Amino acid sequence: MLHWLINHRIGWLNYFFIYFTYLGNAGITLLIFFSFLYFFRKKSFFFGLTSSLTALILVEIFVQLGKYFIHRPRPVISLPDIQVLGPLLKYSSFPSGHSAVAFTGAVLFSYFFPRFAWIFYLLAFLVAFSRLYLGVHFPSDVLVGGTIGYFNGKIGLWLNSKWRETHEKRAD
């Protein structure tokens, strides 16, 4: 599948995915998320801030543990005929951190802006797909990364809602 995808790249999509993949960067995702909360959901800003930081800390822990213990080489190392678009990454491939962050972002954005959930999940899917298209991950890397991100987004929201409930009860 990866070979087929890479052998059927389309010129203008190359540039699109080289830049689009940056939406899976935690710093960029947080900046966009905090901006949306600040301008459109000010009353929920603190809850969104703590939920997103909790979720992304969990994502980082699980992704780094996966990379540390599994040591899967990047496709360019395992399959030397793969041509990477963008920077050549050499550290472990499994799981995809960009996919994890993208799906964490989709969960968080969807919680605060449910009407647009389909857009956020589509963007997350495109970030995950970009990692394949660029030749920097195997399909299982992005699948597991996306799953880690999805569940840690849910856990981050749940933990912070429990924390908020506890502190509201204490205030009464």
C-alpha positions in Angstrom: 0.0 0.0 0.0 2.7 2.5 0.9 4.6 1.8 -2.3 1.5 2.3 -4.3 0.7 5.6 -2.6 4.2 6.9 -3.1 4.3 5.8 -6.7 1.1 7.6 -7.4 1.9 11.0 -5.9 0.4 14.1 -7.6 2.7 17.1 -7.9 0.6 19.8 -6.3 -0.4 17.5 -3.5 3.2 17.1 -2.6 3.5 20.7 -1.6 0.1 20.7 0.1 0.9 17.7 2.3 4.4 18.9 3.1 2.9 21.9 4.8 -0.4 20.4 5.9 1.3 17.8 8.1 2.4 20.6 10.4 -1.2 20.6 11.8 0.0 17.5 13.7 2.6 19.5 15.6 1.5 20.0 19.2 2.6 23.6 19.4 0.6 24.6 16.3 -2.4 22.6 17.4 -2.4 24.2 20.8 -2.0 27.7 19.4 -5.0 27.2 17.1 -7.1 25.6 19.8 -6.4 28.3 22.4 -7.1 31.0 19.9 -10.5 29.4 19.0 -11.3 29.0 22.7 -10.3 32.6 23.5 -12.3 34.1 20.7 -15.4 31.8 20.6 -15.6 30.0 24.0 -14.1 32.3 26.6 -16.1 30.8 29.5 -14.6 27.4 28.7 -11.0 28.6 28.2 -9.6 27.2 31.5 -11.3 23.9 31.1 -10.1 23.7 27.5 -6.6 24.7 28.5 -6.3 22.0 31.3 -8.0 19.3 29.2 -5.7 19.9 26.2 -2.6 20.0 28.2 -3.5 16.9 30.1 -4.4 15.1 26.9 -1.2 16.1 25.1 1.0 15.2 28.0 -0.6 11.7 28.0 -0.2 11.5 24.2 3.5 12.5 24.5 4.1 9.8 27.2 2.4 7.0 25.2 4.0 8.0 21.8 7.5 8.3 23.3 7.1 5.0 25.2 6.0 3.3 21.9 9.0 4.8 20.1 11.4 3.8 22.9 10.2 0.2 23.3 9.3 -0.7 19.7 12.2 0.9 17.7 10.5 0.5 14.4 12.7 2.0 11.7 11.2 4.6 9.3 10.0 3.4 5.9 13.0 5.0 4.2 15.3 2.7 6.2 13.2 -0.5 6.0 12.3 0.1 2.3 15.2 1.9 0.7 13.3 2.6 -2.5 10.9 4.9 -0.6 11.4 8.5 -1.5 10.6 10.8 1.4 9.1 14.3 0.8 10.3 16.8 3.4 12.8 16.3 6.2 14.4 12.9 6.5 13.5 11.6 9.9 15.7 8.9 11.4 14.3 8.1 14.9 11.6 5.5 15.6 8.5 5.4 13.4 6.0 3.7 15.7 3.6 5.3 16.6 3.0 8.5 14.7 3.1 11.5 17.0 1.6 13.8 14.3 -1.4 11.4 14.0 -1.8 11.2 17.7 -1.8 15.0 18.1 -4.1 15.5 15.2 -6.7 13.1 16.7 -6.3 14.6 20.1 -7.0 17.9 18.6 -10.1 16.6 16.8 -11.5 15.2 20.0 -10.9 18.5 21.8 -12.2 20.8 19.1 -15.2 18.6 18.6 -16.1 18.8 22.3 -16.1 22.6 22.3 -17.4 23.0 18.7 -19.6 19.9 18.1 -21.3 21.3 15.1 -18.0 21.2 13.2 -16.8 17.8 14.5 -16.8 16.2 11.0 -14.4 18.9 9.8 -12.0 18.4 12.7 -12.0 14.6 12.2 -11.5 15.1 8.4 -8.5 17.4 9.2 -7.1 14.7 11.6 -7.5 12.0 9.0 -5.7 14.2 6.4 -2.8 14.8 8.8 -2.5 11.1 9.4 -2.7 10.5 5.6 0.0 13.1 5.0 2.4 11.0 7.1 1.9 8.1 4.7 1.9 10.3 1.6 5.2 11.9 2.7 6.7 8.5 3.2 7.6 9.0 6.9 5.3 6.3 8.4 3.8 2.9 7.8 0.0 2.6 7.9 0.0 0.9 11.3 2.1 3.8 12.7 -0.7 6.3 11.8 -3.5 4.0 12.9 -2.0 3.4 16.3 -1.0 7.0 16.7 -4.5 8.2 15.8 -6.0 5.7 18.3 -3.7 6.9 21.0 -4.6 10.5 20.2 -8.4 9.8 20.2 -8.5 8.0 23.5 -6.1 10.4 25.3 -8.2 13.3 24.1 -11.3 11.6 25.7 -9.3 10.8 28.8 -8.0 14.4 29.1 -11.6 15.8 28.9 -12.8 13.2 31.4 -10.1 13.8 33.9 -10.6 17.5 33.9 -14.3 17.2 34.2 -13.8 15.0 37.2 -11.3 17.5 38.7 -13.8 20.3 38.0 -16.7 18.4 39.7 -14.5 17.7 42.8 -13.5 21.3 43.1 -17.1 22.6 42.6 -18.3 20.3 45.4 -15.6 21.6 47.7 -16.6 25.2 46.9 -20.2 24.5 48.0 
